[in-house]
Amino acid sequence: MRQHRDRSSGIQAGGARPPAPRRLRVGEELRHALAQLLRPGELHDPALRDASVTVTEVRMSPDLRNATVFVMPLGGANIDDVLAGLRRSAAFLKGRIGRDLGLRFTPTLTFALDRAFDSAERMATLLATPPVARDLGPADSDDDAAG
């Protein structure tokens, strides 16, 4: 008699499965390798030669053949030029990563702007508004004495 495994135990709220440990590990290795390759002066593309680019995250596809690389230029300067330079340099970067990491398949790199910084700034601005700050402030001393 064949037993069935419960496949729902690995599913998070919202129906999405958490990334496999191998995907996370390969993504992190790629992030470190790209951070080294994207240091100022390492690439010959004019948009990237003097740019300081932070690689914030690398998300791998389940088959490890594609990687979305989330980046942010220092200070958010020349975002469009930097992304265009990264897209032009994607094949070169893929070749260097293939040699450096020794993966069976070197993933195709897709570059995207990391919007997390924008979200964090919006959230900080929202939290600093007077109505929200009032609600988040310390409780009144009358409430503390009564409770």
C-alpha positions in Angstrom: 0.0 0.0 0.0 1.4 3.4 -1.0 1.4 6.3 1.4 0.8 9.8 0.3 2.9 12.6 1.6 1.2 15.8 2.7 2.5 18.4 0.2 0.7 21.3 1.9 3.1 21.4 4.8 5.7 23.4 2.8 3.2 26.0 1.6 3.1 29.5 3.2 0.1 31.7 3.7 -1.0 33.0 0.3 -0.1 29.7 -1.5 3.5 30.4 -2.3 6.2 27.9 -1.4 9.3 29.2 0.3 12.4 29.1 -1.9 14.5 25.9 -1.7 17.7 26.2 0.3 19.7 25.5 -2.9 18.0 28.4 -4.7 18.8 30.7 -1.8 22.4 29.5 -1.6 23.1 29.9 -5.3 21.4 33.3 -5.3 23.6 34.5 -2.4 26.7 33.2 -4.2 25.7 35.1 -7.3 25.0 38.2 -5.3 28.6 38.1 -3.8 30.2 37.4 -7.2 28.3 40.3 -8.9 29.1 42.6 -6.0 32.8 42.0 -6.7 32.4 42.4 -10.5 30.4 45.6 -10.2 33.0 47.5 -8.2 33.9 50.9 -9.8 36.5 50.5 -12.5 35.9 46.8 -13.1 33.7 47.1 -16.1 34.4 49.0 -19.3 30.9 50.1 -20.1 30.9 53.9 -19.8 27.7 53.9 -17.6 29.3 51.5 -15.2 32.9 52.5 -15.1 32.6 55.0 -12.2 29.2 53.9 -10.9 28.9 52.4 -7.5 26.2 49.7 -7.7 24.7 47.8 -4.8 23.4 44.3 -5.5 20.7 43.9 -2.9 19.2 40.6 -3.8 19.3 37.8 -6.4 16.2 35.7 -7.0 16.7 32.4 -8.8 14.1 30.6 -10.9 13.2 27.1 -9.6 15.4 25.5 -12.3 18.3 27.8 -11.5 18.5 28.9 -15.2 17.4 32.5 -14.7 18.4 35.1 -12.1 16.7 38.4 -11.4 19.4 40.7 -9.9 18.0 43.6 -7.9 20.4 46.6 -7.9 20.5 50.2 -6.6 23.0 52.7 -7.8 24.6 54.7 -4.9 22.3 57.6 -4.1 19.9 56.6 -6.8 22.0 58.5 -9.4 21.8 57.8 -13.1 19.4 54.8 -12.6 18.4 54.5 -16.2 21.9 54.7 -17.5 23.2 52.2 -14.9 20.4 49.7 -15.7 21.1 50.0 -19.4 24.8 49.5 -18.8 24.0 46.4 -16.8 21.8 45.0 -19.5 24.5 45.6 -22.1 27.1 43.8 -19.8 24.8 40.9 -18.9 26.5 38.4 -21.3 30.0 39.4 -20.1 28.9 39.1 -16.4 27.3 35.7 -17.1 30.6 34.5 -18.6 32.7 35.7 -15.7 30.3 34.2 -13.1 30.3 30.9 -15.0 34.1 30.8 -14.7 34.2 32.0 -11.1 31.5 29.9 -9.6 31.7 26.7 -11.6 28.0 26.1 -11.8 26.6 23.4 -14.1 24.5 26.0 -15.8 25.2 29.7 -15.5 21.9 31.5 -15.1 20.7 34.2 -17.5 20.9 37.5 -15.7 18.1 40.0 -15.7 18.6 43.3 -13.9 15.9 45.2 -12.1 15.8 48.3 -9.8 15.3 47.5 -6.2 12.3 49.4 -5.1 12.6 48.4 -1.4 14.5 51.7 -0.6 11.6 53.7 -2.1 9.1 51.7 0.0 11.1 52.2 3.2 11.3 55.9 2.6 7.6 56.1 2.0 6.9 54.1 5.1 9.2 56.4 7.2 7.5 59.5 5.8 4.1 58.0 6.7 5.2 57.1 10.2 6.4 60.7 10.7 3.1 62.3 9.9 1.4 63.9 13.0 -1.7 61.6 13.2 0.4 58.4 13.0 3.1 59.7 15.3 0.5 60.6 17.8 -0.9 57.1 17.7 2.5 55.5 17.9 3.7 57.8 20.8 4.0 56.8 24.4 0.7 56.1 26.3 -0.7 58.9 28.5 0.3 58.7 32.1 -3.5 58.6 33.1 -3.9 55.4 31.2 -0.9 53.8 32.9 -2.1 54.8 36.4 -5.6 53.3 35.7 -4.3 50.1 34.1 
